[in-house]
Amino acid sequence: MIKPPPSRDDLLAIVHEHNHVHNEHQRATAESIRRKLEARMLEIEGRFERELAEAIADEALRQAWRDHLHWRGPAPSEPPPVSPLVFRGRSEVGSEAVAREKAGDMHIEVDGAVYDRRLGLDLAADPEGTVLRVGTLPPFRERFELPAEALDALRAWFERPGTEPPWRWARELVAEGLVDGHFALTDRGRRALVRRAA
């Protein structure tokens, strides 16, 4: 799977993780714990810089993002957020349908071309998963294109409330539409967890 360039949501997820670790560091009293948390913050900052370099060419905009990370300045509006993936599926004839939410509508693309816009999706569940019906086309069976380890990490986190989210897989989980930029589980994420459990 080819990963898209980092989006605003990807950068915000890293900032959120950094803030969480920074707050833990501030509360820690044992020196050994503080050192571990400092090392973790440095690792997150390194990852942030790599993502920033890939996402943004303008140095002034990169600096604005660094200010947001380190000084909690306002989050820049660029790069533009990616429209959330709501559905991805394949028909029995091999066509692929992708549905994304844009400005309150669902935009459905079939084989890369915009096919339909509507307010909601016509999803149906059967023993083999979720199916999308689009006009007179053959139905599209939902697929999830991410490593099994990412889905397993999401399930483990979901089943243990209060534990730390699987930050390592944040980009893949957001890109695949299973969580939003704040690591809240989406409807698609719930369907993925149900499908994986079956």
JOZIPE-V251355 format. One record per residue. N is the residue number from 0. PHI is phi in whole degrees, 0 to 359 (NA if undefined). PSI is psi in whole degrees, -180 to 180 (* if undefined). Layout:
n:N phi:PHI psi:PSI
n:N phi:PHI psi:PSI
//
This chain:
n:0 phi:NA psi:129
n:1 phi:275 psi:127
n:2 phi:276 psi:137
n:3 phi:288 psi:164
n:4 phi:301 psi:153
n:5 phi:303 psi:140
n:6 phi:258 psi:176
n:7 phi:302 psi:-41
n:8 phi:298 psi:-38
n:9 phi:298 psi:-46
n:10 phi:295 psi:-41
n:11 phi:296 psi:-36
n:12 phi:296 psi:-39
n:13 phi:292 psi:-41
n:14 phi:299 psi:-43
n:15 phi:299 psi:-44
n:16 phi:298 psi:-44
n:17 phi:299 psi:-45
n:18 phi:298 psi:-40
n:19 phi:298 psi:-48
n:20 phi:293 psi:-39
n:21 phi:300 psi:-43
n:22 phi:295 psi:-39
n:23 phi:298 psi:-41
n:24 phi:299 psi:-43
n:25 phi:297 psi:-34
n:26 phi:275 psi:-20
n:27 phi:293 psi:139
n:28 phi:251 psi:-30
n:29 phi:282 psi:132
n:30 phi:298 psi:-36
n:31 phi:295 psi:-39
n:32 phi:292 psi:-41
n:33 phi:299 psi:-40
n:34 phi:296 psi:-42
n:35 phi:297 psi:-42
n:36 phi:291 psi:-36
n:37 phi:297 psi:-43
n:38 phi:297 psi:-39
n:39 phi:294 psi:-41
n:40 phi:298 psi:-40
n:41 phi:296 psi:-39
n:42 phi:296 psi:-44
n:43 phi:296 psi:-43
n:44 phi:297 psi:-38
n:45 phi:296 psi:-44
n:46 phi:296 psi:-41
n:47 phi:300 psi:-45
n:48 phi:296 psi:-39
n:49 phi:295 psi:-45
n:50 phi:296 psi:-41
n:51 phi:299 psi:-44
n:52 phi:296 psi:-35
n:53 phi:284 psi:-33
n:54 phi:273 psi:-32
n:55 phi:226 psi:130
n:56 phi:269 psi:-30
n:57 phi:283 psi:121
n:58 phi:294 psi:-36
n:59 phi:296 psi:-39
n:60 phi:291 psi:-38
n:61 phi:300 psi:-42
n:62 phi:296 psi:-38
n:63 phi:298 psi:-38
n:64 phi:292 psi:-39
n:65 phi:297 psi:-40
n:66 phi:298 psi:-37
n:67 phi:294 psi:-40
n:68 phi:292 psi:-49
n:69 phi:270 psi:-33
n:70 phi:242 psi:4
n:71 phi:60 psi:36
n:72 phi:291 psi:175
n:73 phi:296 psi:146
n:74 phi:283 psi:127
n:75 phi:299 psi:156
n:76 phi:274 psi:-8
n:77 phi:246 psi:153
n:78 phi:292 psi:160
n:79 phi:297 psi:146
n:80 phi:293 psi:150
n:81 phi:277 psi:137
n:82 phi:296 psi:132
n:83 phi:298 psi:134
n:84 phi:284 psi:125
n:85 phi:253 psi:-29
n:86 phi:202 psi:143
n:87 phi:219 psi:130
n:88 phi:205 psi:168
n:89 phi:231 psi:142
n:90 phi:271 psi:170
n:91 phi:293 psi:-18
n:92 phi:265 psi:2
n:93 phi:97 psi:1
n:94 phi:284 psi:150
n:95 phi:246 psi:135
n:96 phi:246 psi:135
n:97 phi:231 psi:129
n:98 phi:243 psi:130
n:99 phi:230 psi:147
n:100 phi:273 psi:125
n:101 phi:222 psi:120
n:102 phi:50 psi:43
n:103 phi:85 psi:-8
n:104 phi:252 psi:161
n:105 phi:262 psi:122
n:106 phi:258 psi:121
n:107 phi:252 psi:123
n:108 phi:252 psi:138
n:109 phi:241 psi:121
n:110 phi:52 psi:40
n:111 phi:87 psi:-7
n:112 phi:249 psi:140
n:113 phi:297 psi:126
n:114 phi:250 psi:-37
n:115 phi:202 psi:152
n:116 phi:231 psi:136
n:117 phi:205 psi:173
n:118 phi:281 psi:-32
n:119 phi:215 psi:178
n:120 phi:251 psi:147
n:121 phi:267 psi:80
n:122 phi:263 psi:142
n:123 phi:226 psi:146
n:124 phi:254 psi:143
n:125 phi:220 psi:179
n:126 phi:301 psi:-21
n:127 phi:263 psi:2
n:128 phi:131 psi:-151
n:129 phi:252 psi:141
n:130 phi:234 psi:139
n:131 phi:251 psi:133
n:132 phi:252 psi:130
n:133 phi:231 psi:105
n:134 phi:55 psi:-135
n:135 phi:265 psi:6
n:136 phi:289 psi:156
n:137 phi:301 psi:150
n:138 phi:297 psi:152
n:139 phi:252 psi:124
n:140 phi:270 psi:131
n:141 phi:297 psi:140
n:142 phi:229 psi:154
n:143 phi:235 psi:121
n:144 phi:251 psi:79
n:145 phi:206 psi:160
n:146 phi:299 psi:144
n:147 phi:302 psi:-32
n:148 phi:297 psi:-35
n:149 phi:293 psi:-43
n:150 phi:292 psi:-38
n:151 phi:296 psi:-40
n:152 phi:294 psi:-39
n:153 phi:296 psi:-44
n:154 phi:298 psi:-45
n:155 phi:300 psi:-41
n:156 phi:292 psi:-42
n:157 phi:295 psi:-35
n:158 phi:280 psi:-12
n:159 phi:236 psi:80
n:160 phi:303 psi:144
n:161 phi:93 psi:-11
n:162 phi:275 psi:170
n:163 phi:283 psi:137
n:164 phi:299 psi:158
n:165 phi:282 psi:75
n:166 phi:303 psi:-33
n:167 phi:305 psi:-32
n:168 phi:255 psi:14
n:169 phi:305 psi:-49
n:170 phi:300 psi:-47
n:171 phi:295 psi:-41
n:172 phi:292 psi:-39
n:173 phi:291 psi:-47
n:174 phi:299 psi:-35
n:175 phi:275 psi:-3
n:176 phi:79 psi:19
n:177 phi:273 psi:-28
n:178 phi:225 psi:159
n:179 phi:267 psi:-175
n:180 phi:295 psi:-13
n:181 phi:255 psi:13
n:182 phi:65 psi:30
n:183 phi:271 psi:136
n:184 phi:293 psi:132
n:185 phi:267 psi:173
n:186 phi:300 psi:-40
n:187 phi:296 psi:-38
n:188 phi:297 psi:-41
n:189 phi:296 psi:-41
n:190 phi:296 psi:-38
n:191 phi:296 psi:-41
n:192 phi:292 psi:-39
n:193 phi:295 psi:-44
n:194 phi:296 psi:-41
n:195 phi:293 psi:-33
n:196 phi:286 psi:-26
n:197 phi:289 psi:*
//
